[in-house]
Amino acid sequence: MIHITLPEYFVQVNNRLPEEASRVLRALVEQGSMNKEELSLTSKVKRAVLDHVIMQLYALGLVDVTTEGKSKICSLTGLGNEFLSMEDIAGLGG
């Protein structure tokens, strides 16, 4: 079993995520939870690309997606907040 620290994990995550992921995470931290249409406009990420990015971020536990009526609401998780904090401290991206 491989043991890595959370900061090491975040570095590896950051290296594998597309550049649009940072814009999506920043939009969520700045504007709060929103549906995919709003998130696409706010983050300036095309909707087709956004769906792919959201799936990756959800799988990593950085965002949560809930259903409200017919809308999918995206929100930043606690781990997502930690990732963004580490990104800022380490200058990983953004």
C-alpha positions in Angstrom: 0.0 0.0 0.0 1.3 3.4 -0.9 1.1 6.2 1.7 1.2 9.8 0.6 0.3 13.0 2.4 -2.7 15.1 1.6 -0.5 17.8 0.0 1.2 15.2 -2.1 -2.2 13.9 -3.2 -3.3 17.4 -4.1 -0.2 17.9 -6.2 -1.0 14.7 -8.1 -4.6 15.7 -8.5 -3.7 19.2 -9.8 -1.3 17.7 -12.4 -4.1 15.5 -13.8 -7.0 17.9 -13.9 -7.7 19.9 -17.0 -7.2 23.7 -16.7 -11.0 24.3 -16.8 -11.2 22.5 -13.4 -9.5 25.4 -11.6 -12.0 27.9 -13.1 -14.9 25.7 -12.0 -13.6 25.4 -8.5 -12.9 29.1 -8.2 -16.4 29.9 -9.5 -17.9 27.7 -6.8 -15.8 29.2 -4.0 -16.6 32.8 -5.1 -20.3 32.4 -6.0 -21.4 29.4 -4.0 -23.5 26.5 -5.1 -25.2 26.8 -8.5 -26.7 24.8 -11.3 -24.7 23.6 -14.3 -25.9 26.3 -16.6 -25.0 29.1 -14.2 -21.6 27.4 -13.5 -20.9 27.1 -17.2 -21.5 30.9 -17.6 -19.7 31.9 -14.4 -16.6 29.8 -15.0 -16.5 30.4 -18.8 -16.4 26.7 -19.4 -18.4 25.2 -22.3 -21.3 23.1 -21.1 -20.0 19.9 -22.8 -16.6 20.3 -21.2 -18.2 21.3 -17.9 -20.0 18.0 -17.6 -16.7 16.1 -18.0 -14.9 18.3 -15.5 -17.7 18.0 -12.9 -17.6 14.2 -13.2 -13.9 14.3 -12.5 -14.2 16.7 -9.6 -17.1 14.6 -8.2 -15.1 11.4 -8.4 -12.2 13.1 -6.5 -14.6 14.3 -3.8 -13.9 18.0 -4.5 -17.5 18.8 -5.6 -20.9 17.5 -4.7 -23.8 17.3 -7.1 -27.4 17.2 -5.9 -30.7 17.3 -7.7 -33.2 20.0 -7.1 -36.2 19.5 -9.4 -34.8 19.2 -12.9 -31.5 21.0 -12.0 -28.2 19.5 -10.9 -26.7 21.8 -8.2 -23.0 21.8 -7.9 -21.2 22.8 -4.7 -17.7 22.7 -3.3 -17.0 20.0 -0.6 -14.8 20.4 2.4 -12.1 18.6 0.5 -12.5 20.9 -2.4 -12.0 23.9 -0.1 -8.8 22.3 1.3 -7.6 21.6 -2.3 -8.1 25.3 -3.2 -6.3 26.4 0.0 -3.4 24.1 -0.7 -3.4 25.4 -4.3 -3.0 28.9 -3.0 -0.4 28.1 -0.5 1.7 26.0 -2.8 1.1 28.0 -5.9 -0.1 24.9 -7.7 -2.4 26.5 -10.2 -5.3 28.9 -10.7 
